[in-house]
Amino acid sequence: MRKSFLIALCLFTTSLFAQQSAQIRGDYLETRSADVYVGQCFANGEMNTTGQEAIVAWHINGGGWDGVSLAGLTVVAAIKAQATLGDPYGRPYPAKSVLIVDQQATPAQRQALINFAQEMGGELLRHVVRVIDTSIDMEVAQEQHSVRARLQAGDVVTVETRAIGEKDHLCGNEDTFYKPLTQTAHAMPAVAMTDAYRGHDLNVSWTLHNKRSAFVGAFAR
């Protein structure tokens, strides 16, 4: 028990140091249309049938990008891939994405947010079909390793998460089957009570409830 506690403390301390020394840091939120905390039998059943859709969001708590301060701003992306994201045998790219940028950003901050998101997202955000400027409200509970989060990006994206509980273990062999889609300092799986994208630019929209399909954490770069 003491050894496990010391390992957890060391990992948390390392993550905290990385965030403090990074040029940009903040909260991270991700949802998928496939479960990420799941048993292999359930995951195999979803592969090639779902999991092509995702939402990723970064709220910057401190620092900047391209020499521009971004503290307090948020950028969100909705993604439609060609196959189940995270499937090592799938071919999800090229993916299409919509970027949602905090309307409080100045023109310089807006471009820096776009550049930052595309750098963090890599192939996920290589093909942006539209950029939307709107109000964004993203909150992650200020608790160690919290998985409670809420995101509202205009009328385009809605996400709300909670912790995974005993009633969410359906087969008894659940584990974090997938890793987060982007680089994180730390991230924990969570239940997406609501995961919704409303728009026409990806030729698909979705509203999902109570799936073990989210990650909540922090990033530092």
N, C-alpha and C positions, 0 to 999 in steps of 0.2 A: 504493500500500500504506500509506504513512504517513498519507495523507488518510483512508483507511478506518479506520485504527487510531484516529486522533484523533476521528473522528465517533463510533465505538463507545465510546471513553472518555468523551466528552462526554455521551452518552446514559446511560451507566451512572452517571456522577457526578450527573447531573440526577435520575435515579431514586433514588439513595442519599440525596440532599438532601431529596427529597420525602418519603421514608420517615421520615427523622430529624425533619422538621418537622411531620409529620402527628399528629393526635390519636390515631390508631389505625393499626397497621401489622403486617404479618406475612407468612406464606407462603400461597400460593394454589395450589389444585389443581383441575383440571376434566377430566372425561371426557365423551365423547359416544358415541352408538351409531353415528355416522357418522364417517368419517375427516375430520380437520381439516387435515392436511398431505397433500395429494392433488392429482393432476392433474384438470383440469376435466372430462375425459371420465369419469373414475371418479366424481367428485363428482356429475355429472349422473345417473349411473346409480343413485346412492343416494338422490337427492332424491325425496320422496314415497313412498319405500319403507322408509326407516329414518332415524335421526337425530332421532326424537321424544323420546328418552330422554337424560338427562344427570345427572351428579353434580358438585356444586360444593362446595368445602370451604375454610374459612378457619381458619388457626391464628394466634392473636394473639400476637405476640412482645412487643408493648409498647403501652401506651395503654389507652383505654377508650371506652365509649359511654354516653350518657345520664348522664354523671357517675360511672359505675361502672367500676372497673378490671377489665379482662378479660385481663390478661397471663397467658400460659400456657394459656389455654383454647381450645377448638376447637368449631366448629359446622359441620355438614354438611347438605346437602340433596340428596335424590333427586327427579328431576323427570320428569314425563310430559306432553309437549305434544301438540298436535293435528296438528302438521305438522313437517317438518324444521326444527330450530332453526338460524337463520342464513340460511335461504332467503329472499331479499328478496321473492319472490313468494308465499311461503307464509303461512298464517294459523295460527301455532302456539298462539295464546292464545284462551281461557283455558287455562292449564296447571295441573296438579295437582302438589302437592309434599308430601314428607314431610321434616320438619326433625328432625335428630338433634343433640341438645345434650349437651355434656360433662357427665357426671354429677357432676363435681367442683364445678360452679358452685353458688353460693348462690342462693336464690330471686331476689335482685336481679340477680345476674349472669346467671341463666337468662333472665330477661325482657329484659335488655340484649342478650344474644346473639341472641335471637329478633328483636328490633327491628333490630339491626345487620344480620343476614342478610337481612331483608326489605327494608331500605333498599338494600343492595348488590344484591340480586337483582331488585328491581323487579317487573315483570310475571311473571317466572319464579316468584316466591314469593308472588304475590298471594293464591293460594288454597291454604293449608296445610291438608291433611286430617288430619294427625296430627303430634304432637310426641313424640319418643322420647328419653328420658334414658338414656344408657348410657356405658360407657367408650369413649374415643376415643384412638387412638394415631396421630399424623400426623407423619411425618418427611420433610423435604426436605434433600437433601445440602447441606452448608454449603460450597459451592463457587460461584465466580462463574458465573452463568448456568447452574446445574446443572439437569438435567431428570430426575434420579433422585429418586423420591419413593415413599412408602409410606403407605397409609391403611388403618386397620382401625377401624371404628365398630361395636362390639358384634359381633353376628352378622348385621348388616344390610348393611353396605357393606364391600367389599374392593377396594382399588386399588393397583396397583404399576406404576411406569413406568420406562422406560429411554430413552436417547438414540436418535435416529433414525440408522441406519447406511446404508451403501451398499446392503445387501441389501433395504432398505425402499423403494428407488426402483424402482417397478414399470414406469412408463412413461417416465421420464426428464424429465417436465415437472411434477414435483411442486412445490408452493409452499404457503404457509400460506393455504389457500382461505378459511377462516373466521377470524373474530376471536373472542377469548374472549367468553363470554356476559355477563360482569360487568366492572366497572372494575378495571384492574390498573395497577400501577406499571411492570411489565414482565412478559412471559410468553413462553415458548418452546414450540413444539410438541414432542410426545414420543410414544413408542409406549406404549400401555397394554398391558402384558403380561397384566394381569388387571384387569377392570372388571366388578364384580358388585354387584347390588342384590338382596336377598332380602327379600321382603315381599308383603303382599296389599293394602295400602292404595291402591296406584296401579293395581290390576287388571292389573299386569304385573310380572314380575321378569326379570332378565337376567344372564347370565354370558358375557362376551366376552373373547377373548384375542388378543394381538398385532395390535391395530389402531392405526393412526397417528391416534389419536383423542383425545389428551390435551394439556392445557396445564399447564405447571409454571411458577410465577413468584412474584411478590410483589404485595401491595396496600398502599396507603397512602391514608388518607382524612382 
